[in-house]
Amino acid sequence: MPEQYKITSIEPQKKRKDRFSVFLDDSFALGVSADVLLEFGLAQGQEISAAFLEKIRQAEEMARLREAAFRLLSYRARSVYELTMRLRQKQYDEHAVDRVVDEFVSKGYLDDLEFSMSFVRSRMALRPAARKLLVHELAGKGVEGSVARQAVEQAYGDTAELDVARKLVQKKSGIYRAGNAGDRKRLYSFLQRRGFAAGIIKQAIETEWEKEG
């Protein structure tokens, strides 16, 4: 491999106007973003070394990695662990992924506490559950236990789990019948899957269905 290259042409790419094709010694070498082009001051006729070319490649890799990370976050919020795993699945270098993730954390693009609180608020609005289950689900997303518990407590606020369970019983009362033993068992199982303790489930069912009786 020659130690020196000459940039013989820099051409805008047809499908991506914000990207450019760089030709070295009349042969296509690599594509770069406009940011990398400006960062390294690349220009036609410029001579660059193999070491400098490698720095350009690494910068471009980081730029593409950041773009991929932003794209993933544009679809939905993610925990630090989730974003790290998704980027690694795309076959990016692990050290580069860790650098970008650390950069995103330092800039506030990634925040496990904010992510967790948003997750819990959404979960409580759509599919209410007990604190224990919410902490477990956040753990599955790679959120540290102490952060998950803090988020659940803050998002849950002063709401009592019994009140949440009672509202679920009220909601299901249009489907399950209070006098039917099978329905009572199915309702118990439903609340159990939502993470509620046996005592809370029993009290919620008895309180709500006694009112009906």
Secondary structure, 3 states (H helix, E strand, C coil): CCCEEEEEEEEECCCCCCEEEEEECCEEEEEEEHHHHHHCCCCCCCEEEHHHHHHHHHHHHHHHHHHHHHHHHHHCCCCHHHHHHHHHHCCCCHHHHHHHHHHHHHCCCCCHHHHHHHHHHHHHHHCCCCHHHHHHHHHHCCCCHHHHHHHHHHHHCCCCHHHHHHHHHHHHCCCCCCCCHHHHHHHHHHHHHCCCCHHHHHHHHHHHHHHHC
